[in-house]
Amino acid sequence: KSLAFFDCRSLKSISVAWEAPLKVPDDIFKSVSKTRCTLYVPNGTSNAYKSAKVWNEFQNIEEYPVK
């Protein structure tokens, strides 16, 4: 949903479990600092997130191991 993270200016990290980036509204992370907030994605998926619209705005994308 659009504006799901509205006014989350102090958010430090977001973890997702999707192996493929979801299509999300352009303004979903409008208030989130994409330079300070780290996006954690499943191992082997960082390139997909780095090239996906909206997700690619995060400057810190790190992978975590999937069990």
C-alpha positions in Angstrom: 0.0 0.0 0.0 1.2 3.5 -0.8 2.7 5.4 2.2 3.0 2.2 4.3 6.2 3.6 5.8 4.9 7.2 6.1 6.9 9.3 8.6 9.4 6.5 9.4 12.3 8.8 9.3 14.3 7.0 11.9 14.0 3.5 10.4 17.4 1.9 10.4 16.7 -1.4 8.5 14.1 -3.2 6.5 14.3 -7.0 5.9 12.5 -8.7 3.1 12.1 -12.4 2.4 11.1 -12.2 -1.3 13.6 -13.6 -3.7 12.3 -11.3 -6.4 11.6 -7.7 -5.6 7.9 -6.9 -5.4 6.5 -4.1 -7.4 5.7 -1.4 -4.9 4.3 2.2 -5.2 6.9 4.8 -6.0 6.1 6.7 -2.7 6.0 3.7 -0.3 9.4 4.7 1.3 8.9 8.4 0.8 9.9 9.4 4.4 12.6 6.7 4.9 16.2 7.8 4.6 17.5 5.5 1.9 21.1 6.5 2.8 20.8 5.5 6.4 18.4 2.6 6.2 19.8 -0.8 5.3 17.8 -3.1 3.1 18.4 -6.8 4.0 17.5 -9.2 1.2 17.9 -13.0 0.8 21.3 -14.3 -0.2 21.9 -14.1 -4.0 19.2 -11.4 -4.6 21.0 -8.1 -4.1 21.6 -7.5 -7.8 17.9 -7.9 -8.5 17.1 -5.4 -5.8 19.8 -3.0 -6.9 18.2 -2.9 -10.4 14.6 -2.9 -9.3 12.6 0.4 -9.4 12.1 1.9 -5.9 14.3 -0.8 -4.2 17.3 0.6 -6.0 17.0 3.8 -4.1 18.5 2.2 -1.0 22.2 2.8 -0.9 22.9 0.0 1.5 21.6 -3.4 0.3 23.0 -6.4 2.2 22.3 -10.1 1.8 21.4 -12.5 4.6 21.7 -16.3 4.5 18.5 -18.2 3.7 17.9 -21.4 5.6 
